[in-house]
Amino acid sequence: MNRSLTEPEKIRYARHLNIPEIGEAGQLKLKDASVIVVGTGGLGSASAAYLAAAGVGRLAIVDSDVVELSNLQRQIVHGTSTLGRPKVDSARQRLADINPEIRIETWQVRVEEGNVREILGDYPIVVDASDNFETRYLLNRACAETEKIFIYGAVYQFYGQMSVFDARKGPCFQCVFRKMPGEDTMRANRGVGVVGALPGVIGSMQALEVLKLILGIGEPAIGRLLLYDGLAVSVQDVRAEKDPACPVCGRL
């Protein structure tokens, strides 16, 4: 573990050091932490940017796509200058500019059954910033089976969802979303509209949950599904229970 902060780090993280729940001891926990963000779209842009700025010492990003013009309305780690480049390269450039003190690792691949465990590796916290149901179910199973924390986020038009799934302490993703939607539903949800600021709201909530978990403070959203309505500016907190018959974590 890193035992002290450098003088530049003390200046960079001064606003953290002034918070009693964080302080230098907490900032050192962040510096020693490892987190992986799967997806560098709208959710991944916001969560990864704030995790980098907060000083999470080892941050991985995963994405197989390249930057397109239609991404820029909401995916704030990318820009016009990085159009056509792999998203992980574009994101790495931006995150390194935000905080050159951290280590950034990249995976320019699509998460699949054959590589998911290798990609998640020894990262204890996985931020789900994917944009499809198949990847979420795959990540959830891998996290449950390897005792990782899975931080879920999703957005649609003006509405978002966020939760923390830790199968050791509460339900997993599949306890709550038992069945994968049919192909017609998944096809209809590809390319759905989303207001640009919404992924920033949900992605920031995901990042805050990561920081709380690393620091061991507050009450993480385990066993709670937060439903955000951007039009009404309201959050509904739905309690979720572990399903003993869950095919993923029921016997864990």
Summary of the structure (lengths in Angstrom):
residues: 252
radius of gyration: 17.6
end to end distance: 30.7
largest distance: 55.5
contacts: 850
relative contact order: 0.15
helix: 39%
strand: 20%
